[in-house]
Amino acid sequence: MDTLTIGSRTFNSRLLVGTGKYKDFTETQEAVEASGAEIVTVAIRRTNIGQEQGPNLLEFINPNTTTILPNTAGCYTITDAVRTCQLARELLDGHDLVKLEVLGDEKTLFPNMSQTIEAAKILIEDGFQVMVYCTDDPIACQELDDLGCVSIMPLASPIGSGLGITNPYNIQIILENATKPIIVDAGVGTASDAAIAMELGCDGVLMNTAIAEAKKPVLMASAMRKAIESGREAFLAGRMSKRLYASKSSPGDGTID
Amino acid sequence: MTAQRLQIVLNGSSITLKSSSLSDLVDSLNLTNARYAVEVNQEIIPKSAIADYTLTNNDVVEIVIAVGGG
């Protein structure tokens, strides 16, 4: 069985999905189910004060088939990211798996790597299993791997951009050095992008906008599931080498006159 | 004599409370279906400790839930 192990947990699916930007929780639920994802990210936010509390997202996520992955999206400082993880752990009754992101800039949503590394150290020390959103810089990824993050998650391109894998060569270098699962996080736009990530040898892909902003999100979730599976199988199968000229597939001999 | 009123900051907004009980404040938000976490002055208050927790003037309270995100 080709499974994915992240920290102390093992999964069958290599597609991780976010829950943002859907039109309602029913659509979120249907998309998550169609994706087959077993890891589902959520954000941690203040409750609205003085407003009717509507349904809650967590009621729409099946705890028997999915692991909740709280993120620190929107955090621009080490302190806020650490506090958010601690609140998430309390909210989820001691759950220790988190997605760390410390952002550097509103416009690019690129991670601030020096702060990300510091926050990762604090969280690991505090007992968290840290999956970390980072740049596709092989040196930074190596450092996060060395300091004990359970999964390294380089961006393919900016969050929500749909630009796809902009630097496959960096991803390749990161994969060569990795001792932890490498999960491309952010930037995937369509199924072929996800397949490319998997064909490169990535252990998984985390996406949100590519599914949520598709015209038919549930159908795109299903497409992504297949892309991840086929990309993974292609990687395991090992692709043929490229050659410049043609090579016959049918025998050269025995053709009729 | 008027009841002692308490000024706190809840999720970034200044509010006045009649009760200093943290669980009264949480109950007033009708979070019945939601899983939530509470922080006072940047310290997490475990769910088991909320019932006995007494707020004081100028406390800064954060109450968070899980929402959609990527």
Interface residues (C-beta under 8 A of the other chain):
Chain A: G18 T19 G20 K21 Y22 F25 T28 T41 V42 A43 I44 R45 R46 T47 I49 E52 Q53 P55 N56 L57 L58 E59 I68 P70 N71 A73 R83 Q86 L87 A88 E90 L91 L92 D93 I159 G160 A186 L206 M207 N208 T209
Chain B: L10 N11 G12 S13 I15 L29 N30 L31 T32 N33 A34 R35 Y36 A37 V38 E39 Q42 I44 P46 K47 E62 I63 V64 I65 A66 V67 G68 G69 G70
